[in-house]
């Protein structure tokens, strides 16, 4: 199978189990809504509120202690720190969980993090569940994060993450490669709301060149 050339294409192909992820341009107006993937009808009801089940150790997957740490619900500082730093920390934790959900794979690591309005978040979780069903996983983390910064702080909060999709393989239960993933840089635009605690309401993906300039599609 040919290598994926754009970050958004790989994210979209994985999320396509239930829909398609949409990219978003870095020049979109600050007051507009970032597009999200096709998913459940938007609502204020938090999605996936079940608590994660205890992890199962696996010789070929990330360490049981690392998964166990992520499987525990975060402390009050992470969920309830209603500050710019708190918003950034919440996004960093979500991206760490996204990597773990696809390398383990363990979809429940993404539970109780986003509202139904975030179709892309739903697709990310369903992609992890699909990997588990077919017995595949990402051999290495999908994304490395070089910077997370707040760009909007008002009734709607927006955080930008500068990420790089790593070169790695998707493997089956036997460790055989079923797909090669080619790396690339992308900005992730994460929208949040604070309703007694942080919730993610939208994720946009913007593939960029290595120098950060917008990539022509």
C-alpha positions, 0 to 999 in steps of 0.5 A, spaced: 500 500 500 502 506 498 505 511 503 500 517 505 503 523 503 499 528 507 498 528 515 490 530 514 489 524 509 492 519 514 488 522 520 482 522 515 483 515 512 483 512 520 477 516 522 473 514 515 471 508 519 465 512 521 466 519 517 471 524 514 475 529 517 475 536 514 481 540 514 481 547 516 485 553 514 490 557 518 487 564 516 480 562 518 477 568 521 477 568 529 470 568 530 468 563 525 467 555 527 472 550 525 469 545 521 469 538 524 468 531 521 462 528 520 459 525 526 453 525 531 449 531 531 452 537 535 449 537 542 451 540 549 451 532 552 458 530 553 460 524 549 463 517 551 462 518 559 463 511 561 469 510 565 475 506 562 476 499 563 483 496 566 488 495 561 491 489 559 498 488 559 501 486 552 508 485 550 508 488 543 504 494 546 506 500 550 507 499 557 502 497 562 504 502 567 503 508 562 496 505 559 494 505 567 496 512 568 492 514 562 486 510 564 485 513 570 481 520 570 485 526 571 485 530 577 482 536 578 487 541 576 487 538 569 479 538 568 478 544 572 484 549 571 479 554 568 486 558 565 489 559 559 495 554 562 489 549 564 486 549 556 493 548 554 494 542 559 488 539 557 489 539 549 496 536 551 493 531 555 488 529 549 493 528 544 497 524 549 491 520 549 490 520 542 497 517 541 496 511 546 489 510 543 492 508 537 498 504 539 495 500 544 489 500 541 484 502 547 479 507 544 476 508 552 482 512 553 479 518 549 472 517 553 469 523 557 473 528 553 469 531 548 462 533 547 458 530 541 459 537 537 466 534 536 465 529 530 472 529 529 473 527 536 468 521 535 471 519 529 478 519 532 475 514 538 471 510 533 478 509 529 481 506 535 476 501 536 476 499 529 484 498 530 482 494 536 477 490 532 481 488 526 487 487 530 492 492 528 495 498 531 500 504 530 507 501 532 509 508 534 505 514 536 502 518 531 503 525 533 509 529 536 507 535 539 512 541 539 508 547 541 501 548 544 499 555 545 492 559 546 490 563 541 483 565 543 480 566 550 473 568 551 466 564 551 469 560 546 477 557 547 481 555 541 488 552 542 493 551 537 498 545 537 504 544 532 505 537 531 508 532 526 506 526 524 511 521 525 514 516 520 512 509 522 508 502 521 501 500 522 502 493 524 497 487 525 497 482 531 503 478 529 507 485 528 507 484 520 506 491 517 500 492 514 501 500 512 507 505 512 505 512 514 509 517 512 511 523 516 509 531 515 507 537 519 500 539 521 497 545 525 491 542 530 486 547 532 482 545 538 476 548 540 474 548 548 468 550 552 468 550 560 462 547 563 464 546 570 470 543 567 474 543 560 470 539 554 473 539 547 468 541 542 472 541 535 478 539 532 481 542 525 487 539 521 491 544 517 497 540 513 503 545 513 510 545 509 516 543 514 517 551 514 510 552 517 507 555 510 500 553 508 500 547 504 496 547 497 491 541 496 
